[in-house]
């Protein structure tokens, strides 16, 4: 699957989520304090060059999720302004 196809699938999924929840619900989502602490810890370990391969994969997964949530929130903002 080409990268463009993956982006398209993500966009379809995000559009689906944006249609299923009210924009305010999507915009109110945020990671738990525990998840934020873990992300901060991994980021600091990464800056120090001390990440294991597993931690690097975990951090990358968190970053991908964050990008996806950001895109979903952007779609929710757009939907809120068009309603």
C-alpha positions as CSV (number, residue, x, y, z in Angstrom):
1,X,0.0,0.0,0.0
2,X,1.4,3.4,-1.0
3,X,1.8,6.2,1.5
4,X,-0.9,8.2,-0.3
5,X,-3.3,5.2,0.1
6,X,-2.6,5.1,3.9
7,X,-3.3,8.8,4.2
8,X,-6.5,8.3,2.3
9,X,-7.6,5.5,4.7
10,X,-6.7,7.6,7.7
11,X,-8.7,10.5,6.2
12,X,-11.7,8.2,5.7
13,X,-11.5,7.0,9.3
14,X,-11.2,10.5,10.6
15,X,-14.1,11.7,8.5
16,X,-16.1,8.8,10.0
17,X,-15.2,9.7,13.5
18,X,-15.9,13.4,12.9
19,X,-19.4,12.4,11.7
20,X,-20.1,10.1,14.7
21,X,-19.3,12.6,17.4
22,X,-20.2,16.2,18.0
23,X,-17.3,18.5,17.2
24,X,-17.3,19.6,20.9
25,X,-16.7,16.0,22.0
26,X,-13.8,15.6,19.6
27,X,-12.3,18.9,20.6
28,X,-12.6,18.1,24.3
29,X,-10.5,14.9,23.9
30,X,-7.1,14.9,25.5
31,X,-4.6,12.2,26.6
32,X,-4.7,11.1,30.2
33,X,-2.1,12.5,32.7
34,X,-0.4,9.1,32.7
35,X,-0.1,9.0,29.0
36,X,1.2,12.6,28.9
37,X,3.8,11.8,31.6
38,X,5.0,8.8,29.6
39,X,5.2,10.8,26.4
40,X,7.2,13.5,28.3
41,X,9.5,10.8,29.7
42,X,10.1,9.2,26.3
43,X,10.8,12.6,24.8
44,X,13.4,13.4,27.4
45,X,15.0,10.0,27.0
46,X,15.1,10.6,23.3
47,X,16.7,14.0,23.6
48,X,19.3,12.4,25.9
49,X,19.9,9.6,23.3
50,X,18.9,6.9,25.8
51,X,15.8,5.3,24.1
52,X,15.7,1.6,23.6
53,X,14.4,0.3,20.3
54,X,11.1,-0.6,22.0
55,X,10.8,2.9,23.6
56,X,11.6,4.5,20.2
57,X,8.8,2.5,18.6
58,X,6.5,3.5,21.5
59,X,7.3,7.2,21.0
60,X,6.8,7.0,17.3
61,X,3.4,5.4,17.8
62,X,2.5,8.2,20.2
63,X,3.6,10.8,17.7
64,X,1.5,9.1,14.9
65,X,-1.5,9.0,17.2
66,X,-1.0,12.7,18.1
67,X,-0.9,13.6,14.4
68,X,-4.1,11.7,13.8
69,X,-5.9,13.3,16.7
70,X,-4.7,16.7,15.5
71,X,-6.1,16.1,12.1
72,X,-9.4,14.9,13.6
73,X,-9.7,18.0,15.7
74,X,-9.0,20.1,12.6
75,X,-11.9,18.4,10.9
76,X,-14.1,18.9,13.9
77,X,-13.3,22.6,14.0
78,X,-14.2,22.9,10.3
79,X,-17.4,21.0,10.9
80,X,-18.3,23.2,13.8
81,X,-17.8,26.3,11.7
82,X,-20.0,24.9,8.9
83,X,-22.9,24.0,11.1
